[in-house]
Amino acid sequence: MDNFRGARVLITGGLGFIGSNLARRLVELGAQITLVDSLIPLYGGHLQNIADIRSQVTVNVCDVRDRFAMEYLVQNKDYLFNLAGQTSHLDSMTDPQTDLDINASAQLSILEACRRVNRDVRLVFASTRQLYGRPDYLPVDEKHPIRPVDVNGINKFAGEGYHLLYSQVHGIRSSVLRLTNTYGPGMRVKDARQTFLGIWVRQLIEGSPIKVFGDGTQLRDFNYVDDCVDALLRAATDDVAVGRIYNLGSAEVVSLKDLALMMTGLVPGGRFEVVPFPPERKAIDIGDYYSDFSLIQRELGWTPQVDLRNGLIRTIEYFKAHGRHYWEAT
């Protein structure tokens, strides 16, 4: 990864979960890093996420919806990791306009800024597996029909389209990664706005039972954040990835009930309970989902390295040590 030594890198959503872990890796690789984050409380940005590298990065607190700020910030950058987004599927249904503004309109503004002042930037956009909706078949590959079950999925799909269009028409070298259940240190644990796994970790540490919705048989795959970061770096540095969409995923597929069993076994006194779906969650639940990630494996050589159990151990230990920064003690 010598490409990043001395490279000027901009990360939107840089104080968030994935952005901060990416920044940490880029510091190790010798990059000059600017992190952009709005620090809106409902989203994932948190200064604690960069406590260990604060002096080695530049932080700009602004909103990606500010097109003038983004035009200034993208100038002269070699790489742009576009990770900022509204991630809550429930919030996208109760406040669809904000989701549209952040996940679609702001993405178009960022690309327009690149077109005007920096067409040479190498860009990677973080999308989501949620846009596939309820799978017709498993594992889900990139050819699966796109049928979002919520506003978030529709707007993320639009964001993807803008990035690919600007790559084809304006020569802005963009790639898209469809992430699936990324977890690890720094993820949002205050509530389930980012991933249900975060609130499960908090409940375990606080001694509350994990709540498994439905019957617990739903299948999922998960990626530890270090593996996600590796995929982002590979997509940014391999020309094969330009104009391409890739699924992330894992060969380790687990039911939610078995996941709860695994997690409760890692914390003394850990317990879980199976409860009915709240109606608002049931309406947008996608049932079983796991990805076919063979395309990125074949073209970029990416394969997840961290198994689920070890990733969960690292995550739980991190929040045991630093949880006070992420939620108020009860």
N, C-alpha and C positions, 0 to 999 in steps of 0.2 A: 504493500500500500504506500509506496514512495510517492505516489501521485499527490498525496496530501501534505507532504513536508513543505511548509511555507505557503501553502495554498490559502486563499481567502475564501472562507466558508460562511454562508448565512444559513441559519436554522430558524424557520418560523415555528412557533410553539416550542421554543428552545428551552424554556424553564419547565416544560411538561415532562411527563414520564419518559417517553421514548427520546424526545429531543435532548434531554439532559444526559441520558446514557450515551447517546450518539456523541454529544459534545465531549464527554469524558474520554471516549475512545479517540476522537480526533485530536484532543490535547496530547495524548500519548503518541500520535502519529506526527505531531509537529505542525498542525494547522493553525492559522490565525482565524479565530472564531468569533462571530457576532451572533448573539442570541436575541431573537425578537419574541416578545410575549406580552400579552395584554394584562396578565395577572388578574383577570376577572375571576372572582371567587368561585363561580359555578364551574369553572373549567379546571384543567389539571396543573397549571403553572404554580410553582412553589420554589422560593429561593433556597429552601433546604436541599432541594435536588442538586444544587451545584455548590454546596457548602465547601466541598473539598477542592474545587477548581475555580472558585470565584475570582481569584486574582489572575487567572490564566485565560479568561474570556472577557469579551465586551458584551454588556447587557444593554439592550435598548427596549424600554417599556413602551410599547405602542401596539395598536390594534391593526391587524392585517386588513381591516376594512378601510384604513386610512391610505388611500391610493397615493397621496403626495409623499407620505413617509416611506412607503414601500418603493416608490420610484427612486428616492434618495438612497435607500439601503441596498438595493440590488446592484447599484453601480459598482463596477470593477470587481465583482465577486466571481470566483472561479466555479464555485459549487453553490447550489441552493437546494437544501433539503426542506421541502414544503410540507411540514407536519402539522401546522396549525389547523384546528378544526373544532366544530361542535360535535362531540362524540356521543351524546346521550340520545338513544333512540326514543325514549319516552318524551324527553324535552322537545324533540323535533316534531312530535305530534301535538304537543300543547302550545308550542311557540314556533310554528313552521317558518315564519318570516325571518326570525333570527338565524335559523338553520340555513335558510336560503342565502341570507346575506353573507354568512361566514363560509359555508361549504361550496357555494357556487359563485355568487357575485364577486366576492373577494378574490377567489381563485382567478377569475377572468381579469381582474384589476392587476394582480401580481404578474400574470403573463403579459398583459399590455405594458407594464413597466419594463419587463425584460425586453419586449419587442422594441421599445423606444430607446432604452439606454444600455442594454447588455444582451445582445443576441447570442453571445458566445458562452453564456453561463450554462453549466451542466446541471440539469434539474431532475430531482426525484420527488414524486408526489405519493404521499401515503393515503391509500384508499382502504376499503373495507370489504370483507367477504359478505357483509350484510346485504349488499346490493343484489346478490343472487336470489334472495328470498328463500322460500321453501324448496329444497332440492328435488329435482326430478330423479336424480341418481346420485350415488355416492361411490367413490369420492368425487367431489365437484371440481371439474377442470375449467380452464378459462373459456371453453366453448359453451359452457352451460348457459341457458337463457337467463337474461337479466330481468328479474321480477321483484323489485324491492317491496317489502311489506310495511315500510314506513317512509316518512318524508326524508329522513337522514340518508337512506339508501338512494333515493332519487337524486338528491343534491350531490352526493359523493360521486354518483355516476356522471352527472353533468361536469363536475370538477375533472374527472378523468378525461372526458371528451374534449374539454378545453385544452388540456395538456397535450393530448395526442394531435389535435388539430393544429396547434401552434408549432408542434414539432414538424408536421407534414408541410404546412403552408409557409411558416416563417423561419424554419430552420433552427428553432430553439430545441436543443437536444434534451428531450424529456423521456422519463420512464415512469411507470406506475406499478406500485406494489399493493396488492390486496392483502391486508393483514388479517390475521385470525387469532383472537384471544391472546394477545400479547400480555405477559405478566412479568413481575420482577420488582426489585427495589425502586421506590419512587412512584409506583403507580398510585392512582387515586384510591384511597381506602376510606375516605370520609363518607362516601355513599356509593351507589352502584352506577353513577353516571358514566364511568369509563369502562368498567368491567365488573361483573358480579363477583369475580374472584377477589377483588380488592376488599369488598365489604365482608366476604367470608374470612379473609385474613384478620381483619379488625375484630370480627366477632370471636374468633378463636382466641386472640390475644387478650381480649377483655373478658373472656370466660362465658360468652353468650353462645347459645346453640346456632350453628350454621342452619340457614333456612334453604332447603332444596325445594324449588317449585315444581309442581306437577307430580309425576310418579318417580322421578329420578332416573329414568331409563334413557333420557336424551343423550346422544353421543356428541362429543366435542373433541377437537384437537387444540393444542396450546403451543405457543412459542415463548420461550424465555427471552427476555429483552436483549441479551447479548447476541442471540441468533438473529433477531430482527435487525439489530445494528449491522451485523455482518452482511445481511442481504442488502441493506441500504448502501453500504460502501461498495459492494460488488456492482450494484446497478448503476452507481454513479461513475464507475471507472471502466466499465466494459462497453465498448461501442456497439456490441451486439444488442445491448439492452435499449438502445435508442428507439423510441416509438413502440415499445413493447409493454405488455401488461403481464405481470407474473403473480400467481398465487403464492403465498407462504402457507405453511402448514406443517404437520408432523405425522409420522407413521405411527405414533403412539396415540391411539384413540381410546377414550375412556368415557364411561357414563358419568353423569353428574353425581349419582349416588356413590359410585366407586371412588370418584374424586373426593367427595366429602369424607368417605371412610379413610382414604389416604391422608388427607389433611388433619383429620381429628386424631389420627395415630401419631402425628408429629408433635402434638402439644398435649402435655399431661392434662387429663380432665376434659379434653376436647370432645364435643358431641354435636350431633346434627339432628334435625327433624325434617320430615317430608311434609310440606304444607301445600294447600291448593294454590294455583296460580291466581294472583290478583287479576281482575278482568282486563285492566289496561295493559298488562304484560302478556296475557294469553293472546290478545288480539294481534300482537306482532311477533309472537314466538315462531321460530322457523323449524322447530322439531330437531331431528338429527342433522348434524352438519360436520363434515370433515373434508379437507382439501386434497386434491391431487396437485402436488407441487413438483411434479416430474419435469415440467418445462424449465423452471428456474434451476433445477438440479442439473438438467442436461445442458442448458445454454450458458449458465454462469457458474456452475460447479458448487451451488449452495446446497448444503444439507444441514439441518439442525443438529447441534452438538450436545446440548444440555438436556438430559432426560427430565421428565416431569418431576419425579421425586426430589432430585437434587436441586432443581430450580425452585421448588416450593420451600425446601429447607433454607436456601439462601434468602428467599423473599421473607419468610417468617422471621428469620434471625435479624434481618435488616430492620423490620418494623418493631421487633422487640426492643432493639437498641434506640430507634429514632422515632417511634410512634408518637411521642408527645408533641413532635413538631407537626404532625399530620391530623391529629384529632384531639379534642379535649377529653381528659380523663373523665370517666363516668363513676 
